[in-house]
Structures are given as C-alpha cells and as structure tokens.
C-alpha cells in the first residue's frame, strides 16, 4: 500500500511544481508565432536555451514577411515580468518592436499592457529590456513589429520575474 501513496505524492508534487519560481520563465514554455518562414524558423527555437544567432542552424524563430508579425509565449501561470532578454539573428536587426504582457489574446496579445518599445536591436546582439519600474503582470508575453511589413526573427527570448498568483475580484 505504501508504493501507491508515494506514487500519488510524486504526481501531486510534480503538478504542483510544474512552473518555474525563479530564473528564465521562458525556458520550458510553449511559443507560437504569426507565421512560419520555413521549417528552420519554428517559434520554439527562440526558447530552446541556445542563443546561437545563425538562422541556418535552426536556432532561431522566423516569421514570413508580413504586416505586423508577432511571436508569443504562454506562461500558463501569472508572473510579474521585470526583464526580457532578446537575441537577434546575425542577419536581421529588430526595429520598431514592442513587448506586451497580459492576460488576453485580443489582437494576438498586442492589446495587453506595453512592457517596452524597442527602437532598434542590432543584428546578432543580445539586450535586456526592463518592463517599467514595477514590471508587468500577465500570462502571455508577445513581441510584435506593429505597422511594418517585415519578418520577425528571434534567436533567444528569456523572461525574468516572480510567480504572482492572480485573482479576479468582482
């Protein structure tokens, strides 16, 4: 009878601790994007822990050239995100981008609260962006290039902040 109790405890412990409490929140999270440029540009490549900035090695996500491309993470839990780190590909700078964080998917997450606007991040570079002084709370993190006909290429995205349960009070 004891092994059954251990199995139940192990299952409950695993499900209760399935989200990161510290460190990179994006490390084991599902990513999606507005389109797929080719088989090497899957959205999950930007959260694989590999910051190689060479798209041809399958280490970056890349959308098709389109109007207002976006890339999104679903944390599955509420976090207060204080910092987002982005690594661009060595062949494509990131210009005119925005990072939004929130609880809704309206307009593919671009209607959520603005974390930061990115004027320019040179090709092959990594930069850490701060989300306002108090961070931004939410389940979804969206990176988009609004109003431009371009592709969005991200080689690594990391998000940092504490787990913060969210309760709707009505």
NUDREN-117088 format. One line per 2 residues: for each residue x, y, z of N, C-alpha, C. Coordinates in pm, 1 decimal. Layout:
REM residues N
X,Y,Z,X,Y,Z,X,Y,Z; ...
REM end
This chain:
REM residues 170
80.8,-119.2,0.0,0.0,0.0,0.0,86.2,127.2,0.0; 200.4,124.0,60.7,289.4,238.2,66.9,333.9,287.5,-71.6
367.9,199.4,-167.5,408.7,248.2,-300.2,301.1,332.8,-368.1; 173.9,301.3,-347.0,67.5,381.2,-408.1,66.8,523.4,-352.5
88.2,534.6,-221.3,92.8,667.5,-161.5,210.3,748.9,-215.9; 323.8,681.7,-234.4,439.2,750.7,-290.5,412.8,796.1,-433.1
346.2,713.2,-511.8,313.9,749.3,-649.2,219.5,868.7,-652.3; 118.4,867.9,-570.2,24.5,980.1,-565.7,97.1,1106.7,-522.6
180.2,1097.4,-419.9,255.9,1213.2,-373.1,346.9,1266.5,-483.7; 415.1,1177.7,-553.5,505.1,1218.7,-661.6,427.8,1288.9,-772.2
311.4,1237.9,-808.0,230.1,1300.5,-912.2,181.8,1438.4,-868.5; 135.2,1449.6,-744.3,89.8,1578.3,-693.8,204.8,1677.2,-683.0
319.7,1632.8,-637.0,436.2,1718.6,-625.1,478.6,1769.9,-763.2; 479.4,1683.1,-862.4,517.5,1722.6,-998.5,422.9,1824.7,-1057.7
292.9,1808.2,-1037.3,198.6,1903.5,-1093.4,197.9,2033.6,-1014.8; 225.3,2028.2,-886.0,227.6,2149.0,-804.7,352.8,2232.7,-831.8
458.5,2173.3,-881.0,583.7,2244.0,-905.2,620.1,2247.1,-1053.4; 520.9,2255.7,-1140.1,548.4,2247.2,-1282.3,582.0,2381.2,-1346.9
580.0,2489.9,-1271.7,618.5,2617.9,-1328.7,738.6,2673.6,-1253.3; 825.7,2745.3,-1324.7,946.8,2795.4,-1259.1,914.5,2906.0,-1159.3
980.3,2904.3,-1045.4,962.7,3007.8,-945.4,1066.8,3118.4,-962.3; 1182.6,3082.9,-1014.9,1289.9,3179.3,-1037.9,1360.3,3144.0,-1168.3
1446.0,3235.1,-1214.6,1522.1,3207.8,-1336.2,1444.1,3242.8,-1461.0; 1485.9,3186.5,-1572.1,1424.2,3213.6,-1701.1,1285.9,3150.2,-1708.2
1183.1,3232.6,-1715.9,1045.0,3183.8,-1721.3,1012.2,3122.0,-1856.3; 1086.4,3157.4,-1959.0,1055.6,3112.4,-2094.5,1121.7,2979.4,-2129.8
1199.0,2923.5,-2041.0,1278.6,2806.0,-2072.6,1201.5,2681.1,-2111.2; 1084.6,2658.7,-2054.9,1009.2,2536.1,-2084.0,867.2,2568.1,-2126.7
847.6,2682.3,-2186.1,714.1,2731.5,-2218.5,686.9,2718.3,-2368.2; 559.3,2698.1,-2400.6,518.3,2686.7,-2540.7,516.8,2823.2,-2608.2
572.9,2830.2,-2725.8,575.2,2953.5,-2804.4,499.0,2932.5,-2935.0; 445.7,3041.5,-2987.4,376.9,3039.2,-3116.4,407.5,3171.2,-3186.8
381.1,3176.4,-3317.2,407.0,3298.6,-3393.3,306.2,3313.1,-3505.2; 304.7,3431.3,-3566.6,202.5,3463.9,-3666.4,214.3,3382.3,-3794.3
333.4,3337.3,-3830.3,353.2,3254.4,-3949.3,488.3,3185.2,-3938.4; 516.8,3098.5,-4032.0,643.1,3024.4,-4032.3,713.7,3046.5,-4165.8
832.0,3106.0,-4161.5,905.9,3136.6,-4284.5,951.5,3009.4,-4354.8; 1006.3,2914.8,-4277.2,1048.2,2786.4,-4332.0,1061.2,2687.7,-4216.3
1095.8,2564.5,-4246.6,1097.8,2461.1,-4143.8,1202.5,2486.6,-4035.0; 1299.6,2573.3,-4058.3,1401.1,2604.2,-3957.5,1358.5,2715.4,-3861.6
1248.0,2784.1,-3889.4,1211.1,2902.8,-3813.0,1099.3,2885.2,-3713.0; 1086.2,2766.7,-3655.4,977.4,2740.1,-3561.0,985.4,2831.7,-3438.8
870.6,2870.2,-3386.9,863.4,2961.9,-3272.2,938.7,2909.3,-3150.7; 937.3,2778.4,-3129.5,1002.3,2720.1,-3011.8,1155.0,2733.6,-3015.3
1212.5,2761.4,-3132.1,1358.1,2778.8,-3140.8,1406.4,2898.3,-3058.2; 1317.8,2994.6,-3033.6,1357.4,3113.6,-2958.3,1357.9,3090.5,-2807.1
1315.0,2973.9,-2762.8,1316.3,2942.5,-2619.1,1383.3,2808.2,-2592.6; 1478.4,2772.6,-2677.5,1544.9,2642.5,-2664.5,1671.8,2647.2,-2580.2
1704.6,2763.5,-2524.6,1824.6,2776.3,-2442.7,1951.6,2794.5,-2523.0; 1938.8,2802.6,-2654.2,2052.6,2815.3,-2744.6,2050.6,2956.0,-2803.8
2150.1,3037.4,-2773.1,2149.8,3175.0,-2822.9,2236.0,3195.3,-2947.6; 2262.9,3088.0,-3021.3,2334.2,3099.9,-3148.9,2248.0,3184.3,-3242.5
2306.4,3283.7,-3305.9,2228.4,3378.3,-3385.8,2230.4,3347.5,-3535.7; 2251.8,3221.1,-3570.8,2255.6,3178.7,-3710.5,2126.0,3105.1,-3744.3
2041.6,3169.0,-3822.7,1911.2,3111.5,-3859.3,1927.5,2978.9,-3932.9; 2030.7,2965.7,-4014.6,2050.8,2844.0,-4095.2,2083.3,2721.5,-4009.0
2114.5,2741.1,-3881.4,2144.0,2628.8,-3792.3,2020.9,2585.5,-3711.6; 1904.3,2642.9,-3744.2,1781.1,2603.6,-3676.8,1772.6,2650.2,-3532.4
1838.6,2760.4,-3501.4,1839.6,2807.4,-3363.0,1756.2,2933.9,-3341.8; 1682.2,2976.5,-3443.7,1602.9,3099.1,-3433.5,1460.7,3075.6,-3484.5
1369.0,3156.4,-3435.7,1234.0,3157.4,-3492.1,1231.1,3263.6,-3601.7; 1146.0,3243.8,-3702.1,1134.7,3343.4,-3808.9,997.1,3333.8,-3873.2
929.9,3449.0,-3881.0,801.4,3454.7,-3949.6,824.1,3485.4,-4096.6; 718.6,3472.0,-4175.9,722.1,3519.4,-4314.2,724.5,3672.0,-4312.3
759.6,3731.7,-4424.3,744.8,3876.5,-4437.7,595.4,3902.5,-4444.4; 546.2,3979.9,-4348.4,403.0,4006.8,-4338.9,381.2,4136.4,-4262.2
258.9,4187.0,-4266.8,225.6,4308.2,-4193.3,206.9,4274.8,-4045.8; 276.2,4346.1,-3959.5,266.7,4335.3,-3813.2,289.8,4193.1,-3760.9
405.0,4132.1,-3788.8,430.9,3996.6,-3738.8,441.4,3995.5,-3585.9; 410.5,3879.9,-3526.4,418.6,3866.3,-3381.3,469.5,3727.4,-3342.4
518.9,3719.5,-3220.0,567.8,3595.0,-3158.5,520.0,3598.7,-3013.9; 472.8,3484.0,-2960.3,409.7,3487.0,-2827.6,444.5,3366.5,-2742.2
459.0,3391.5,-2611.4,475.4,3287.6,-2509.9,348.5,3277.0,-2426.9; 316.0,3156.0,-2386.2,207.9,3133.1,-2290.4,272.6,3073.7,-2166.0
282.2,3153.3,-2058.6,345.7,3107.2,-1935.3,261.8,3002.9,-1861.2; 132.4,2995.7,-1889.9,36.8,2906.8,-1822.9,6.1,2949.1,-1679.8
85.1,3037.6,-1622.5,64.5,3090.7,-1487.2,90.3,3240.7,-1492.2; 45.7,3310.8,-1391.7,67.9,3455.1,-1384.7,204.9,3486.1,-1326.2
273.8,3576.6,-1394.1,403.7,3623.4,-1347.9,407.5,3775.0,-1356.4; 489.4,3835.5,-1271.7,521.4,3977.4,-1285.7,658.7,3980.9,-1352.3
659.4,4015.8,-1479.2,782.5,4013.6,-1558.3,852.4,4148.8,-1545.2; 976.4,4144.3,-1497.6,1056.7,4264.8,-1480.3,1154.3,4286.2,-1595.1
1204.4,4177.2,-1652.0,1303.4,4189.3,-1759.1,1277.3,4087.0,-1868.1; 1306.8,4128.8,-1991.8,1300.4,4039.5,-2107.4,1432.3,4055.4,-2183.1
1496.8,3943.6,-2211.0,1621.9,3942.2,-2286.5,1593.1,3887.7,-2425.7; 1643.2,3956.2,-2526.9,1621.4,3914.7,-2666.0,1755.5,3908.0,-2738.2
1776.4,3799.0,-2811.5,1891.7,3784.5,-2900.4,1839.8,3781.6,-3043.4; 1894.9,3869.4,-3127.5,1854.0,3874.9,-3267.7,1943.4,3785.8,-3353.4
1899.1,3760.4,-3475.2,1980.8,3680.1,-3567.1,2092.6,3767.0,-3624.5; 2197.9,3702.0,-3668.7,2312.5,3776.9,-3720.0,2283.9,3844.6,-3853.8
2170.2,3810.7,-3916.7,2137.4,3870.5,-4045.9,2016.8,3965.6,-4041.8; 1958.8,3988.9,-3921.4,1838.1,4072.0,-3916.9,1828.5,4146.0,-3783.6
1831.3,4279.0,-3790.6,1810.7,4361.1,-3670.9,1661.8,4359.6,-3634.4; 1632.3,4397.7,-3512.7,1493.4,4409.8,-3466.3,1465.7,4558.2,-3448.7
1375.1,4611.2,-3530.5,1348.3,4754.9,-3528.8,1199.8,4781.9,-3517.7; 1165.9,4875.0,-3429.2,1026.6,4915.7,-3412.6,939.1,4811.3,-3345.7
997.7,4728.7,-3262.6,922.2,4620.8,-3197.0,863.3,4666.9,-3064.3; 766.1,4591.1,-3016.6,704.2,4614.8,-2887.0,690.0,4483.3,-2813.5
704.0,4489.1,-2680.8,678.7,4372.8,-2596.3,555.4,4404.7,-2512.3; 455.2,4317.4,-2522.2,331.6,4332.1,-2444.4,316.6,4211.6,-2352.5
264.5,4234.4,-2233.0,241.1,4126.8,-2137.1,103.3,4146.9,-2076.8; 27.4,4037.5,-2065.9,-105.7,4047.5,-2007.0,-178.2,3915.5,-2008.0
-308.6,3922.0,-1983.6,-390.5,3802.4,-1967.4,-478.4,3769.8,-2087.9; -473.1,3850.8,-2191.8,-568.2,3833.7,-2301.8,-498.2,3809.5,-2436.1
-571.6,3745.9,-2526.4,-518.9,3718.7,-2660.2,-578.8,3810.6,-2766.6; -651.0,3913.9,-2723.8,-708.6,4008.0,-2818.6,-596.9,4066.3,-2903.9
-617.4,4067.8,-3034.3,-515.7,4114.1,-3129.9,-383.6,4040.1,-3110.8; -393.5,3910.8,-3084.7,-277.1,3823.3,-3066.8,-185.9,3867.4,-2951.8
-244.7,3928.9,-2851.3,-169.9,3970.9,-2733.4,-115.1,4111.5,-2741.2; -130.1,4177.5,-2856.8,-74.4,4311.9,-2870.6,-161.6,4419.0,-2805.2
-277.8,4382.2,-2754.8,-362.6,4476.1,-2681.0,-333.0,4473.4,-2531.3; -247.1,4381.4,-2488.1,-208.6,4375.5,-2347.7,-119.1,4494.4,-2313.1
-86.8,4507.5,-2184.7,-6.9,4619.7,-2137.5,132.6,4620.4,-2201.7; 176.5,4738.5,-2239.3,307.6,4754.6,-2301.1,416.0,4742.0,-2195.0
510.4,4653.8,-2218.3,627.2,4638.4,-2131.8,733.2,4738.6,-2175.1; 764.6,4737.4,-2304.3,869.3,4827.3,-2355.9,859.8,4834.8,-2509.0
900.7,4948.6,-2562.8,916.9,4965.0,-2707.3,1065.2,4951.5,-2737.7; 1095.0,4881.1,-2845.6,1233.5,4859.1,-2886.5,1257.0,4936.4,-3015.5
1331.1,5045.2,-3005.9,1359.6,5123.9,-3126.0,1446.5,5043.6,-3221.3; 1556.3,4989.4,-3168.9,1646.9,4913.0,-3253.5,1734.7,4820.8,-3169.4
1745.8,4697.3,-3213.7,1838.2,4599.9,-3155.4,1918.3,4543.4,-3272.4; 2048.6,4576.6,-3280.5,2130.0,4536.9,-3395.9,2133.6,4384.9,-3418.0
2160.3,4346.7,-3540.4,2171.4,4205.1,-3577.5,2278.8,4135.4,-3495.0; 2248.1,4014.5,-3448.0,2343.2,3932.7,-3374.2,2370.1,3977.1,-3231.5
2289.0,4065.5,-3178.6,2310.8,4120.4,-3045.4,2207.8,4066.9,-2944.4; 2245.8,4071.8,-2817.4,2154.9,4039.6,-2707.4,2140.0,4162.9,-2621.1
2016.6,4192.3,-2583.0,1992.5,4306.8,-2495.5,1883.5,4269.6,-2395.9; 1897.4,4323.0,-2274.7,1797.0,4303.2,-2170.3,1713.5,4430.3,-2160.9
1581.6,4413.0,-2163.4,1487.9,4525.0,-2155.1,1412.5,4517.3,-2022.7; 1399.2,4631.6,-1956.3,1325.2,4639.4,-1830.5,1180.2,4676.2,-1857.6
1090.0,4605.1,-1794.9,947.0,4631.4,-1808.6,901.6,4727.5,-1700.0; 900.0,4853.8,-1731.4,854.2,4956.0,-1637.3,919.6,4936.7,-1500.5
910.2,5030.9,-1413.2,973.9,5015.2,-1281.7,917.2,4900.6,-1197.6; 789.9,4870.9,-1211.8,727.6,4768.1,-1127.9,697.9,4639.8,-1203.6
746.5,4626.1,-1324.3,719.2,4506.6,-1403.0,578.9,4508.2,-1459.5; 547.7,4406.1,-1538.5,414.9,4392.7,-1597.8,363.8,4252.5,-1567.3
239.6,4243.2,-1524.7,178.6,4118.9,-1478.3,100.9,4052.0,-1591.7; 117.6,3919.1,-1607.6,37.1,3851.3,-1707.4,75.5,3707.5,-1733.3
-1.4,3645.2,-1820.6,16.6,3505.9,-1861.7,84.6,3498.7,-1998.4; 59.7,3597.9,-2083.7,111.0,3597.3,-2220.4,214.2,3708.1,-2240.5
322.4,3674.5,-2309.7,423.9,3771.3,-2349.7,426.4,3770.7,-2502.0; 403.7,3886.1,-2561.5,400.5,3897.9,-2707.5,504.6,3998.7,-2753.5
582.2,3960.6,-2853.2,675.5,4051.2,-2918.9,621.1,4072.5,-3059.8; 603.5,4197.6,-3098.7,547.1,4226.1,-3230.7,619.9,4343.6,-3295.0
600.0,4356.5,-3424.7,651.5,4471.0,-3500.4,529.5,4535.0,-3567.3; 459.7,4621.3,-3491.5,332.3,4675.7,-3541.7,348.6,4772.5,-3658.4
256.8,4757.6,-3755.0,250.2,4851.3,-3865.9,361.5,4842.5,-3968.3; 441.7,4737.0,-3963.7,550.7,4721.7,-4061.3,535.3,4590.7,-4136.8
569.4,4593.2,-4264.2,570.4,4473.3,-4345.4,712.1,4416.1,-4340.4; 732.3,4317.5,-4254.2,866.0,4263.4,-4228.4,854.6,4121.9,-4173.6
968.7,4056.8,-4157.0,968.3,3929.7,-4085.9,1020.3,3955.8,-3945.2; 981.8,3871.9,-3853.1,1026.8,3881.9,-3714.1,1115.1,3761.2,-3686.3
1241.3,3787.3,-3653.2,1337.7,3681.3,-3626.3,1391.6,3697.6,-3485.1; 1376.6,3592.9,-3403.8,1422.5,3593.0,-3264.8,1504.7,3467.0,-3241.2
1627.1,3482.3,-3192.7,1711.4,3365.2,-3170.0,1705.3,3315.3,-3026.4; 1678.5,3402.3,-2932.9,1656.8,3358.2,-2795.6,1578.9,3466.9,-2722.1
1478.8,3422.1,-2647.8,1398.8,3512.4,-2564.8,1396.9,3454.4,-2424.4; 1426.4,3539.2,-2327.3,1420.6,3498.8,-2186.6,1338.0,3602.7,-2112.1
1262.2,3557.7,-2014.9,1181.5,3648.3,-1932.4,1210.9,3618.1,-1786.3; 1215.2,3724.3,-1704.9,1250.5,3708.2,-1564.5,1152.5,3781.9,-1475.2
1108.6,3714.9,-1370.8,1019.2,3775.4,-1273.2,957.4,3668.3,-1186.2; 893.3,3707.7,-1077.9,836.7,3610.5,-983.6,697.3,3562.5,-1023.7
666.3,3440.9,-981.9,530.2,3389.5,-994.9,442.5,3474.9,-905.1; 332.2,3521.6,-960.6,243.1,3608.2,-884.1,99.7,3567.3,-913.4
39.7,3489.4,-824.1,-99.0,3445.3,-847.5,-190.1,3564.6,-871.5; -289.6,3543.1,-953.8,-381.1,3647.7,-993.0,-522.2,3603.5,-959.5
-592.3,3686.2,-889.8,-730.3,3655.0,-853.2,-820.3,3766.0,-900.6; -922.4,3731.3,-978.2,-1018.8,3829.5,-1023.9,-1117.1,3858.0,-911.1
-1129.4,3982.4,-875.1,-1224.7,4021.5,-771.6,-1333.7,4100.4,-839.2; -1454.8,4051.9,-827.2,-1567.2,4122.2,-892.1,-1671.3,4158.2,-791.0
REM end
